Every structure is written in structure tokens, then in C-alpha cells.
Amino acid sequence: MKLLEDIVVIDFSQFLSGPSASLRLADMGARVIKVEKPVTGDICRQLYVSDVKIEGESTIFHAINRNKQSYAADLKDADDLEKIKQLLAEADVMMHNFRPGVMQRLGLDYESVKKINPSIVYAEISGYGNEGPWKDLPGQDLLLQAASGLAWLSNNHAENPTPVGVAAVDILAGTHIAQGILAALYKRGVNGEGALVQVSMFESVLDFQFEVLTCYYNDGNKLPVRSAVNSGHAYIAAPYGIYSTKNGYIALAMTDIVRLGSLLGCEALKTFTHAGDWFDKRDEIKKILADHLQQATAGHWLQILQSADIWCAPVLDYDALIKEEAYRVLNMEITVTTGNGLSVKTTRCPIRVDGKLLVNTTGAPLLGEHNEVIDAQFGLVNALQQVAKP
């Protein structure tokens, strides 16, 4: 199902934030043309998070750039830049995630591109926005998690701040810019006008924490306090957190402590009859619960709790996850094929429309794989060729 059929996206972005957004647009049927530097291409091609490589390139690149076309162009070369401007004249969306000022120096800032194509939706992701003392700092995921307070929220009170184990800020910013692009395309469909859509990773990760920040703003700027035992959320009472058992871990969300004590056969928990104590004395409660859960296996406790409709879950690693029927029934895995015929297994788009999956089996492109096709289809010519025209 191609919801965005005939929409052409010119994507200059690298790494994860911008490419994750254009991936989602491609999943919805847009034609995404990825503009890359000759020879080296997107730096993400060499961004290794493990020793796993596919065709000499990183698995991340293949996961986040499937179903796109690659156009190699040197933006500092006059002929290549001329071709890119011709391409932008025919595009619906342009995206980039360079630091502030880079596109202006290249003559590809919004005002310049708008003169070429007044109806274009121009989208840019920055690290910290275009103003302020941090605007030129690198927009790297771990650094944003640290500077925004997100890493500080995780782990127990006496332990080090802990980042999320995936590039959460990158993907959040990509999600937000994709939302903005879709809204701007809708607006353009109504009145024919283009738009400038801007998202900073900093704003994205702050918005991600709206729940906790709203409490902070309205509580006299009192800092949230992580619980000392099995911390899961600074503002949520016991038993919220992850607990070790005799042979694994379980997660427990919000529930009645007295009822929990009855179900688990833990008499000490049944003494906390006042709901207010579940927050004020959460470390005491969690310590009692943590010690009690060591007496039996995760499966034993989950059978009791799930039968009673208590909010709980096993803590699974990937080996255990993919064996679960709940995982298998979703058919989250797809196999895509690269231009060299190599098969790569990855995850599919999570969106369903009218009960149908948005699936495409085209893999990530080789660097410059589609130059000839795009030159021909869009009639791109360099500056010398233009001068030679009769």
C-alpha cells in the first residue's frame, strides 16, 4: 500500500535521526532519494555497533536505509550542485540534519531552495536548535540523553545515571520530523504552499519527558528522587520496577500492595494498608518484595500474578523474545534484498492500514547505485551541458 505514492523526498541526512524519518516515509510509499558524498557516502555506512558487517558496511545502515535510492553528489562541486538543484525543483520534500549554517554555505538553505521550488516541504533536524550557546554542539544520541536529564532518571538512587540502551533520541527526533512533514504535506494539498519544518533532538527528548518535567514544573521545582531499590520511575510508587527471582527477572507495574502480598504469600507486604505509604515507604516495600521474590522462579510468580490480572511481565532477552508466540504472530521480521542480491533480515514498518502491512523488500542501496536512473528520469544536466543547449 503506497499512501505517499508520487511523493519525492530528497534526503541529505546521515546517521540515524533523519534517515529514520525518511525510512518511515519510504515505508508509506514515498520515493526517497538519498544524496550521499562520493566515495565515502553516509558516515553511517561505517558506523559499527558490533563486528557484524553486511557487504563491508554497518548493519545499522542497512536497517535504516532500506527501500531508498542512492545518488552520489559532491555538493561542493558546481556541476553536481547544479544537478541537485534541478532535482530539488521536482521534489516534494527535502530533508537534512547538518549543523546550523552548513546548508546556507552550500546555497541549499530554506530560502534558497524555496526560490527553486516554492511548494517544497523543507525539513531539518538539528542537535540543539539554531539558537543558543549549544547550537554548534554535536547532536549525538548519548550526549543528548545526558544533557537532557533522561539518563539521570534511570537506575537506583545511589547508582550512576544510565542511558537507554538504544539511540532513543535519534529515533524520537526522526519520528517528530516525519510527523511534521506529513502535516506540511497535508497543508500543501489544501493551499499549495510549502513549509519549513524544524525539529531539534534536544526538544524531542525534552518532549519525551513531558510527564516528569510537568511534575517538576508544578512541584516547586523539586527534583524527582529515584528509589533506592529496583527503581523504575521516579514518580511512581512501589512495586514499580524490575525484580530478580530464583532464575530470571520479572517487571511489576502499578498494583495494590496489600493484594500483592496476599497473592505472593508475603505477610510483611500486607501491613502496608495505607496507599500513601506505597510511595513514601517505597524503598522499604521494594526491599521486602525483592527478598521474597528470590524464593521461587520467574515462571512461578508470573503464573500467579498474570492469573490475577496483575500488571507484570517477564524480562526477556532477544533469544527468549523470538521464541514467544506473541512475537511470532506479529511477523515483525522481513527479508530485504540489496542491489548486489544479498539478503538482509530486519524489522518491518510497525504501521498497519486497513489491516494491511506496509512492507517492501528492497534493501539499502549501494553508494551511487541510482545516479544514472535518476539523471535520466529527471533530465539532470550539469552546468556545461546547460550552456551548450541551443
TIMI-378750 format. One record per residue (C-alpha): x, y, z; residue number from 1. Coordinates in nm, 3 decimals, always signed. Layout:
BEGIN
+---------+---------+---------+-----+
!       X !       Y !       Z ! num !
+---------+---------+---------+-----+
!       X !       Y !       Z ! NUM !
...
+---------+---------+---------+-----+
***
This chain:
BEGIN
+---------+---------+---------+-----+
!       X !       Y !       Z ! num !
+---------+---------+---------+-----+
!  +0.000 !  +0.000 !  +0.000 !   1 !
!  +0.160 !  +0.327 !  -0.115 !   2 !
!  -0.002 !  +0.604 !  +0.086 !   3 !
!  +0.261 !  +0.854 !  -0.029 !   4 !
!  +0.284 !  +0.740 !  -0.390 !   5 !
!  +0.428 !  +1.009 !  -0.622 !   6 !
!  +0.586 !  +1.197 !  -0.329 !   7 !
!  +0.957 !  +1.252 !  -0.397 !   8 !
!  +1.185 !  +1.303 !  -0.096 !   9 !
!  +1.542 !  +1.428 !  -0.137 !  10 !
!  +1.726 !  +1.325 !  +0.178 !  11 !
!  +2.068 !  +1.469 !  +0.263 !  12 !
!  +2.062 !  +1.339 !  +0.621 !  13 !
!  +2.309 !  +1.094 !  +0.774 !  14 !
!  +2.341 !  +0.867 !  +1.077 !  15 !
!  +2.003 !  +0.785 !  +1.235 !  16 !
!  +1.766 !  +1.074 !  +1.306 !  17 !
!  +1.694 !  +1.194 !  +0.953 !  18 !
!  +1.730 !  +0.855 !  +0.783 !  19 !
!  +1.485 !  +0.702 !  +1.033 !  20 !
!  +1.229 !  +0.963 !  +0.925 !  21 !
!  +1.283 !  +0.907 !  +0.554 !  22 !
!  +1.266 !  +0.532 !  +0.615 !  23 !
!  +0.916 !  +0.574 !  +0.752 !  24 !
!  +0.817 !  +0.792 !  +0.454 !  25 !
!  +0.958 !  +0.526 !  +0.221 !  26 !
!  +0.758 !  +0.260 !  +0.405 !  27 !
!  +0.449 !  +0.466 !  +0.330 !  28 !
!  +0.526 !  +0.469 !  -0.039 !  29 !
!  +0.735 !  +0.784 !  -0.094 !  30 !
!  +1.029 !  +0.773 !  -0.332 !  31 !
!  +1.331 !  +0.858 !  -0.118 !  32 !
!  +1.647 !  +0.966 !  -0.297 !  33 !
!  +1.940 !  +0.960 !  -0.058 !  34 !
!  +2.207 !  +1.214 !  -0.156 !  35 !
!  +2.549 !  +1.093 !  -0.046 !  36 !
!  +2.907 !  +1.212 !  -0.071 !  37 !
!  +3.104 !  +1.026 !  -0.340 !  38 !
!  +3.350 !  +0.757 !  -0.223 !  39 !
!  +3.254 !  +0.763 !  +0.147 !  40 !
!  +2.876 !  +0.813 !  +0.138 !  41 !
!  +2.667 !  +0.842 !  +0.452 !  42 !
!  +2.901 !  +0.814 !  +0.751 !  43 !
!  +2.655 !  +0.561 !  +0.892 !  44 !
!  +2.780 !  +0.312 !  +0.631 !  45 !
!  +3.083 !  +0.273 !  +0.858 !  46 !
!  +2.910 !  +0.320 !  +1.196 !  47 !
!  +2.970 !  -0.018 !  +1.354 !  48 !
!  +2.792 !  -0.110 !  +1.676 !  49 !
!  +2.926 !  -0.464 !  +1.664 !  50 !
!  +3.156 !  -0.673 !  +1.448 !  51 !
!  +2.863 !  -0.763 !  +1.221 !  52 !
!  +2.905 !  -0.619 !  +0.873 !  53 !
!  +2.693 !  -0.655 !  +0.560 !  54 !
!  +2.876 !  -0.604 !  +0.229 !  55 !
!  +3.151 !  -0.428 !  +0.427 !  56 !
!  +2.903 !  -0.180 !  +0.574 !  57 !
!  +2.731 !  -0.146 !  +0.909 !  58 !
!  +2.414 !  -0.335 !  +0.992 !  59 !
!  +2.265 !  -0.005 !  +1.114 !  60 !
!  +2.298 !  +0.145 !  +0.767 !  61 !
!  +2.119 !  -0.148 !  +0.608 !  62 !
!  +1.843 !  -0.143 !  +0.868 !  63 !
!  +1.765 !  +0.226 !  +0.841 !  64 !
!  +1.817 !  +0.287 !  +0.469 !  65 !
!  +1.621 !  +0.006 !  +0.309 !  66 !
!  +1.383 !  +0.092 !  +0.025 !  67 !
!  +1.575 !  +0.408 !  -0.074 !  68 !
!  +1.773 !  +0.514 !  -0.380 !  69 !
!  +2.131 !  +0.646 !  -0.355 !  70 !
!  +2.253 !  +0.944 !  -0.557 !  71 !
!  +2.621 !  +1.029 !  -0.515 !  72 !
!  +2.694 !  +1.401 !  -0.547 !  73 !
!  +2.967 !  +1.635 !  -0.425 !  74 !
!  +2.780 !  +1.941 !  -0.302 !  75 !
!  +3.099 !  +2.148 !  -0.328 !  76 !
!  +3.127 !  +2.068 !  -0.698 !  77 !
!  +2.944 !  +2.319 !  -0.921 !  78 !
!  +2.820 !  +2.060 !  -1.170 !  79 !
!  +2.693 !  +1.822 !  -0.903 !  80 !
!  +2.530 !  +2.106 !  -0.713 !  81 !
!  +2.353 !  +2.220 !  -1.030 !  82 !
!  +2.209 !  +1.871 !  -1.076 !  83 !
!  +2.091 !  +1.866 !  -0.716 !  84 !
!  +1.913 !  +2.198 !  -0.762 !  85 !
!  +1.738 !  +2.063 !  -1.069 !  86 !
!  +1.636 !  +1.760 !  -0.866 !  87 !
!  +1.501 !  +1.980 !  -0.587 !  88 !
!  +1.291 !  +2.170 !  -0.838 !  89 !
!  +1.096 !  +1.847 !  -0.896 !  90 !
!  +1.085 !  +1.729 !  -0.533 !  91 !
!  +0.807 !  +1.739 !  -0.278 !  92 !
!  +1.024 !  +1.713 !  +0.035 !  93 !
!  +1.385 !  +1.796 !  +0.119 !  94 !
!  +1.548 !  +1.675 !  +0.440 !  95 !
!  +1.882 !  +1.728 !  +0.612 !  96 !
!  +2.037 !  +1.706 !  +0.958 !  97 !
!  +2.355 !  +1.911 !  +0.916 !  98 !
!  +2.467 !  +2.155 !  +1.183 !  99 !
!  +2.331 !  +2.512 !  +1.160 ! 100 !
!  +2.490 !  +2.712 !  +0.878 ! 101 !
!  +2.612 !  +2.422 !  +0.664 ! 102 !
!  +2.327 !  +2.428 !  +0.412 ! 103 !
!  +2.337 !  +2.808 !  +0.393 ! 104 !
!  +2.704 !  +2.796 !  +0.291 ! 105 !
!  +2.613 !  +2.549 !  +0.018 ! 106 !
!  +2.326 !  +2.762 !  -0.105 ! 107 !
!  +2.073 !  +2.496 !  -0.007 ! 108 !
!  +1.912 !  +2.667 !  +0.293 ! 109 !
!  +1.534 !  +2.701 !  +0.302 ! 110 !
!  +1.512 !  +3.048 !  +0.148 ! 111 !
!  +1.739 !  +2.946 !  -0.140 ! 112 !
!  +1.556 !  +2.619 !  -0.207 ! 113 !
!  +1.219 !  +2.793 !  -0.178 ! 114 !
!  +1.318 !  +3.014 !  -0.474 ! 115 !
!  +1.382 !  +2.698 !  -0.675 ! 116 !
!  +1.064 !  +2.523 !  -0.559 ! 117 !
!  +0.812 !  +2.742 !  -0.369 ! 118 !
!  +0.590 !  +2.445 !  -0.277 ! 119 !
!  +0.862 !  +2.226 !  -0.127 ! 120 !
!  +0.836 !  +2.094 !  +0.228 ! 121 !
!  +1.182 !  +2.163 !  +0.371 ! 122 !
!  +1.264 !  +1.963 !  +0.685 ! 123 !
!  +1.572 !  +1.992 !  +0.905 ! 124 !
!  +1.687 !  +1.821 !  +1.222 ! 125 !
!  +1.949 !  +1.983 !  +1.445 ! 126 !
!  +2.109 !  +1.882 !  +1.771 ! 127 !
!  +2.012 !  +2.177 !  +1.988 ! 128 !
!  +1.828 !  +2.415 !  +1.754 ! 129 !
!  +1.957 !  +2.715 !  +1.561 ! 130 !
!  +1.997 !  +2.950 !  +1.857 ! 131 !
!  +2.162 !  +2.949 !  +2.197 ! 132 !
!  +2.505 !  +2.855 !  +2.329 ! 133 !
!  +2.469 !  +2.486 !  +2.242 ! 134 !
!  +2.364 !  +2.527 !  +1.877 ! 135 !
!  +2.702 !  +2.418 !  +1.738 ! 136 !
!  +2.747 !  +2.117 !  +1.965 ! 137 !
!  +2.729 !  +1.769 !  +1.808 ! 138 !
!  +2.381 !  +1.618 !  +1.807 ! 139 !
!  +2.486 !  +1.274 !  +1.925 ! 140 !
!  +2.235 !  +1.047 !  +2.099 ! 141 !
!  +2.425 !  +0.965 !  +2.420 ! 142 !
!  +2.520 !  +1.328 !  +2.470 ! 143 !
!  +2.158 !  +1.437 !  +2.430 ! 144 !
!  +2.040 !  +1.171 !  +2.676 ! 145 !
!  +2.295 !  +1.303 !  +2.924 ! 146 !
!  +2.234 !  +1.676 !  +2.878 ! 147 !
!  +1.853 !  +1.649 !  +2.877 ! 148 !
!  +1.815 !  +1.471 !  +3.210 ! 149 !
!  +1.697 !  +1.144 !  +3.055 ! 150 !
!  +2.000 !  +0.941 !  +3.163 ! 151 !
!  +1.978 !  +1.091 !  +3.512 ! 152 !
!  +1.627 !  +0.945 !  +3.556 ! 153 !
!  +1.741 !  +0.584 !  +3.522 ! 154 !
!  +1.898 !  +0.343 !  +3.773 ! 155 !
!  +1.874 !  +0.334 !  +4.151 ! 156 !
!  +1.923 !  +0.643 !  +4.366 ! 157 !
!  +2.281 !  +0.562 !  +4.469 ! 158 !
!  +2.385 !  +0.437 !  +4.125 ! 159 !
!  +2.522 !  +0.617 !  +3.821 ! 160 !
!  +2.283 !  +0.777 !  +3.571 ! 161 !
!  +2.214 !  +0.523 !  +3.297 ! 162 !
!  +2.133 !  +0.586 !  +2.930 ! 163 !
!  +1.867 !  +0.398 !  +2.737 ! 164 !
!  +2.028 !  +0.108 !  +2.552 ! 165 !
!  +1.919 !  +0.223 !  +2.205 ! 166 !
!  +1.952 !  +0.551 !  +2.014 ! 167 !
!  +1.623 !  +0.677 !  +2.155 ! 168 !
!  +1.680 !  +1.048 !  +2.091 ! 169 !
!  +1.769 !  +0.991 !  +1.726 ! 170 !
!  +1.456 !  +0.788 !  +1.664 ! 171 !
!  +1.235 !  +1.032 !  +1.856 ! 172 !
!  +1.361 !  +1.325 !  +1.651 ! 173 !
!  +1.307 !  +1.124 !  +1.334 ! 174 !
!  +0.953 !  +1.044 !  +1.441 ! 175 !
!  +0.879 !  +1.409 !  +1.513 ! 176 !
!  +1.020 !  +1.537 !  +1.184 ! 177 !
!  +0.821 !  +1.273 !  +0.995 ! 178 !
!  +0.505 !  +1.390 !  +1.172 ! 179 !
!  +0.583 !  +1.750 !  +1.078 ! 180 !
!  +0.649 !  +1.656 !  +0.715 ! 181 !
!  +0.320 !  +1.469 !  +0.686 ! 182 !
!  +0.128 !  +1.762 !  +0.837 ! 183 !
!  +0.302 !  +2.005 !  +0.600 ! 184 !
!  +0.222 !  +1.784 !  +0.300 ! 185 !
!  -0.143 !  +1.784 !  +0.405 ! 186 !
!  -0.137 !  +2.163 !  +0.431 ! 187 !
!  +0.024 !  +2.186 !  +0.088 ! 188 !
!  -0.250 !  +1.966 !  -0.051 ! 189 !
!  -0.505 !  +2.217 !  +0.078 ! 190 !
!  -0.347 !  +2.550 !  -0.018 ! 191 !
!  -0.049 !  +2.460 !  -0.237 ! 192 !
!  +0.203 !  +2.620 !  -0.003 ! 193 !
!  +0.528 !  +2.464 !  +0.110 ! 194 !
!  +0.667 !  +2.490 !  +0.461 ! 195 !
!  +0.980 !  +2.483 !  +0.674 ! 196 !
!  +0.965 !  +2.202 !  +0.931 ! 197 !
!  +1.227 !  +2.208 !  +1.207 ! 198 !
!  +1.297 !  +1.970 !  +1.493 ! 199 !
!  +1.591 !  +1.962 !  +1.731 ! 200 !
!  +1.694 !  +1.644 !  +1.906 ! 201 !
!  +1.706 !  +1.844 !  +2.229 ! 202 !
!  +1.342 !  +1.947 !  +2.200 ! 203 !
!  +1.241 !  +1.593 !  +2.105 ! 204 !
!  +1.398 !  +1.436 !  +2.413 ! 205 !
!  +1.256 !  +1.709 !  +2.638 ! 206 !
!  +0.910 !  +1.643 !  +2.498 ! 207 !
!  +0.970 !  +1.271 !  +2.559 ! 208 !
!  +0.996 !  +1.359 !  +2.929 ! 209 !
!  +0.682 !  +1.576 !  +2.941 ! 210 !
!  +0.530 !  +1.361 !  +3.216 ! 211 !
!  +0.822 !  +1.401 !  +3.456 ! 212 !
!  +0.901 !  +1.761 !  +3.361 ! 213 !
!  +0.540 !  +1.868 !  +3.415 ! 214 !
!  +0.556 !  +1.725 !  +3.767 ! 215 !
!  +0.884 !  +1.909 !  +3.826 ! 216 !
!  +0.748 !  +2.241 !  +3.694 ! 217 !
!  +0.440 !  +2.220 !  +3.917 ! 218 !
!  +0.605 !  +2.087 !  +4.231 ! 219 !
!  +0.811 !  +2.391 !  +4.319 ! 220 !
!  +1.100 !  +2.264 !  +4.101 ! 221 !
!  +1.165 !  +1.980 !  +4.341 ! 222 !
!  +1.383 !  +1.722 !  +4.174 ! 223 !
!  +1.233 !  +1.375 !  +4.137 ! 224 !
!  +1.403 !  +1.120 !  +4.358 ! 225 !
!  +1.487 !  +0.779 !  +4.216 ! 226 !
!  +1.401 !  +0.498 !  +4.452 ! 227 !
!  +1.698 !  +0.326 !  +4.611 ! 228 !
!  +1.569 !  -0.025 !  +4.538 ! 229 !
!  +1.460 !  -0.155 !  +4.194 ! 230 !
!  +1.397 !  +0.192 !  +4.055 ! 231 !
!  +1.162 !  +0.206 !  +3.759 ! 232 !
!  +1.012 !  +0.556 !  +3.766 ! 233 !
!  +1.095 !  +0.847 !  +3.994 ! 234 !
!  +0.730 !  +0.946 !  +4.045 ! 235 !
!  +0.563 !  +0.605 !  +4.075 ! 236 !
!  +0.504 !  +0.415 !  +4.399 ! 237 !
!  +0.605 !  +0.059 !  +4.485 ! 238 !
!  +0.618 !  -0.201 !  +4.343 ! 239 !
!  +0.711 !  -0.036 !  +4.010 ! 240 !
!  +1.040 !  -0.183 !  +3.891 ! 241 !
!  +1.228 !  -0.494 !  +3.778 ! 242 !
!  +1.298 !  -0.774 !  +4.025 ! 243 !
!  +1.533 !  -1.069 !  +4.031 ! 244 !
!  +1.387 !  -1.413 !  +4.102 ! 245 !
!  +1.538 !  -1.756 !  +4.151 ! 246 !
!  +1.610 !  -1.794 !  +3.780 ! 247 !
!  +1.542 !  -1.466 !  +3.599 ! 248 !
!  +1.369 !  -1.130 !  +3.621 ! 249 !
!  +1.014 !  -1.000 !  +3.621 ! 250 !
!  +0.874 !  -0.649 !  +3.583 ! 251 !
!  +0.599 !  -0.521 !  +3.810 ! 252 !
!  +0.395 !  -0.209 !  +3.736 ! 253 !
!  +0.132 !  -0.033 !  +3.948 ! 254 !
!  -0.076 !  -0.251 !  +4.180 ! 255 !
!  -0.230 !  -0.275 !  +4.527 ! 256 !
!  +0.048 !  -0.371 !  +4.772 ! 257 !
!  -0.183 !  -0.549 !  +5.018 ! 258 !
!  -0.336 !  -0.760 !  +4.740 ! 259 !
!  +0.010 !  -0.828 !  +4.603 ! 260 !
!  +0.118 !  -0.952 !  +4.945 ! 261 !
!  -0.179 !  -1.189 !  +4.960 ! 262 !
!  -0.116 !  -1.329 !  +4.613 ! 263 !
!  +0.255 !  -1.381 !  +4.673 ! 264 !
!  +0.218 !  -1.514 !  +5.028 ! 265 !
!  +0.425 !  -1.228 !  +5.166 ! 266 !
!  +0.278 !  -1.133 !  +5.505 ! 267 !
!  +0.510 !  -0.833 !  +5.550 ! 268 !
!  +0.360 !  -0.657 !  +5.249 ! 269 !
!  +0.009 !  -0.689 !  +5.389 ! 270 !
!  +0.094 !  -0.448 !  +5.671 ! 271 !
!  +0.118 !  -0.151 !  +5.432 ! 272 !
!  -0.253 !  -0.076 !  +5.433 ! 273 !
!  -0.228 !  +0.298 !  +5.360 ! 274 !
!  -0.188 !  +0.374 !  +4.991 ! 275 !
!  +0.019 !  +0.683 !  +5.070 ! 276 !
!  +0.287 !  +0.460 !  +5.221 ! 277 !
!  +0.335 !  +0.284 !  +4.889 ! 278 !
!  +0.523 !  +0.592 !  +4.768 ! 279 !
!  +0.657 !  +0.733 !  +5.095 ! 280 !
!  +0.793 !  +0.393 !  +5.204 ! 281 !
!  +0.857 !  +0.252 !  +4.859 ! 282 !
!  +1.219 !  +0.155 !  +4.927 ! 283 !
!  +1.118 !  -0.042 !  +5.235 ! 284 !
!  +0.838 !  -0.213 !  +5.045 ! 285 !
!  +1.056 !  -0.289 !  +4.745 ! 286 !
!  +1.328 !  -0.438 !  +4.964 ! 287 !
!  +1.078 !  -0.674 !  +5.125 ! 288 !
!  +0.936 !  -0.769 !  +4.786 ! 289 !
!  +1.279 !  -0.816 !  +4.629 ! 290 !
!  +1.388 !  -1.055 !  +4.904 ! 291 !
!  +1.062 !  -1.251 !  +4.884 ! 292 !
!  +1.075 !  -1.299 !  +4.507 ! 293 !
!  +1.411 !  -1.475 !  +4.538 ! 294 !
!  +1.230 !  -1.777 !  +4.683 ! 295 !
!  +1.083 !  -1.900 !  +4.354 ! 296 !
!  +1.125 !  -1.880 !  +3.978 ! 297 !
!  +1.004 !  -1.609 !  +3.744 ! 298 !
!  +0.761 !  -1.855 !  +3.584 ! 299 !
!  +0.611 !  -1.943 !  +3.922 ! 300 !
!  +0.544 !  -1.581 !  +4.015 ! 301 !
!  +0.418 !  -1.482 !  +3.671 ! 302 !
!  +0.165 !  -1.764 !  +3.668 ! 303 !
!  +0.020 !  -1.638 !  +3.997 ! 304 !
!  +0.024 !  -1.271 !  +3.905 ! 305 !
!  -0.098 !  -1.296 !  +3.548 ! 306 !
!  -0.386 !  -1.521 !  +3.653 ! 307 !
!  -0.492 !  -1.245 !  +3.894 ! 308 !
!  -0.460 !  -0.977 !  +3.622 ! 309 !
!  -0.169 !  -0.805 !  +3.796 ! 310 !
!  +0.037 !  -0.584 !  +3.564 ! 311 !
!  +0.356 !  -0.783 !  +3.521 ! 312 !
!  +0.581 !  -0.924 !  +3.251 ! 313 !
!  +0.887 !  -1.142 !  +3.207 ! 314 !
!  +1.216 !  -0.967 !  +3.131 ! 315 !
!  +1.328 !  -1.123 !  +2.805 ! 316 !
!  +1.648 !  -1.108 !  +2.607 ! 317 !
!  +1.626 !  -1.139 !  +2.228 ! 318 !
!  +1.684 !  -1.517 !  +2.232 ! 319 !
!  +1.383 !  -1.563 !  +2.457 ! 320 !
!  +1.174 !  -1.297 !  +2.283 ! 321 !
!  +1.182 !  -1.451 !  +1.935 ! 322 !
!  +1.060 !  -1.785 !  +2.075 ! 323 !
!  +0.744 !  -1.627 !  +2.214 ! 324 !
!  +0.424 !  -1.683 !  +2.016 ! 325 !
!  +0.325 !  -1.322 !  +2.093 ! 326 !
!  +0.632 !  -1.215 !  +1.896 ! 327 !
!  +0.599 !  -1.467 !  +1.614 ! 328 !
!  +0.236 !  -1.385 !  +1.540 ! 329 !
!  +0.331 !  -1.023 !  +1.457 ! 330 !
!  +0.559 !  -1.123 !  +1.167 ! 331 !
!  +0.794 !  -0.836 !  +1.254 ! 332 !
!  +1.086 !  -0.983 !  +1.058 ! 333 !
!  +1.126 !  -0.914 !  +0.687 ! 334 !
!  +1.399 !  -1.005 !  +0.444 ! 335 !
!  +1.515 !  -0.736 !  +0.203 ! 336 !
!  +1.747 !  -0.773 !  -0.093 ! 337 !
!  +2.027 !  -0.529 !  -0.180 ! 338 !
!  +2.137 !  -0.426 !  -0.529 ! 339 !
!  +2.405 !  -0.695 !  -0.511 ! 340 !
!  +2.144 !  -0.961 !  -0.441 ! 341 !
!  +2.236 !  -1.001 !  -0.075 ! 342 !
!  +1.951 !  -1.092 !  +0.162 ! 343 !
!  +1.928 !  -0.898 !  +0.488 ! 344 !
!  +1.683 !  -0.976 !  +0.767 ! 345 !
!  +1.548 !  -0.673 !  +0.955 ! 346 !
!  +1.231 !  -0.538 !  +1.114 ! 347 !
!  +0.932 !  -0.417 !  +0.916 ! 348 !
!  +0.736 !  -0.093 !  +0.943 ! 349 !
!  +0.507 !  -0.124 !  +1.251 ! 350 !
!  +0.213 !  +0.055 !  +1.086 ! 351 !
!  -0.095 !  -0.123 !  +0.951 ! 352 !
!  -0.351 !  +0.047 !  +0.729 ! 353 !
!  -0.688 !  -0.118 !  +0.668 ! 354 !
!  -0.539 !  -0.431 !  +0.820 ! 355 !
!  -0.253 !  -0.440 !  +0.570 ! 356 !
!  +0.117 !  -0.419 !  +0.648 ! 357 !
!  +0.337 !  -0.156 !  +0.482 ! 358 !
!  +0.608 !  -0.388 !  +0.353 ! 359 !
!  +0.873 !  -0.352 !  +0.084 ! 360 !
!  +1.157 !  -0.595 !  +0.024 ! 361 !
!  +1.407 !  -0.355 !  -0.135 ! 362 !
!  +1.730 !  -0.335 !  +0.063 ! 363 !
!  +1.960 !  -0.041 !  +0.130 ! 364 !
!  +2.123 !  +0.099 !  -0.184 ! 365 !
!  +2.483 !  +0.078 !  -0.293 ! 366 !
!  +2.657 !  +0.415 !  -0.291 ! 367 !
!  +2.555 !  +0.598 !  -0.610 ! 368 !
!  +2.358 !  +0.297 !  -0.731 ! 369 !
!  +2.083 !  +0.509 !  -0.885 ! 370 !
!  +2.275 !  +0.802 !  -1.038 ! 371 !
!  +2.216 !  +0.701 !  -1.398 ! 372 !
!  +1.849 !  +0.619 !  -1.343 ! 373 !
!  +1.781 !  +0.947 !  -1.163 ! 374 !
!  +1.977 !  +1.155 !  -1.416 ! 375 !
!  +1.769 !  +1.006 !  -1.695 ! 376 !
!  +1.430 !  +1.019 !  -1.525 ! 377 !
!  +1.465 !  +1.378 !  -1.404 ! 378 !
!  +1.665 !  +1.504 !  -1.703 ! 379 !
!  +1.951 !  +1.625 !  -1.485 ! 380 !
!  +2.233 !  +1.805 !  -1.665 ! 381 !
!  +2.542 !  +1.983 !  -1.538 ! 382 !
!  +2.627 !  +2.350 !  -1.585 ! 383 !
!  +2.835 !  +2.294 !  -1.900 ! 384 !
!  +2.556 !  +2.093 !  -2.061 ! 385 !
!  +2.311 !  +2.372 !  -1.986 ! 386 !
!  +2.535 !  +2.630 !  -2.155 ! 387 !
!  +2.567 !  +2.403 !  -2.459 ! 388 !
!  +2.189 !  +2.384 !  -2.504 ! 389 !
!  +2.070 !  +2.560 !  -2.823 ! 390 !
+---------+---------+---------+-----+
***
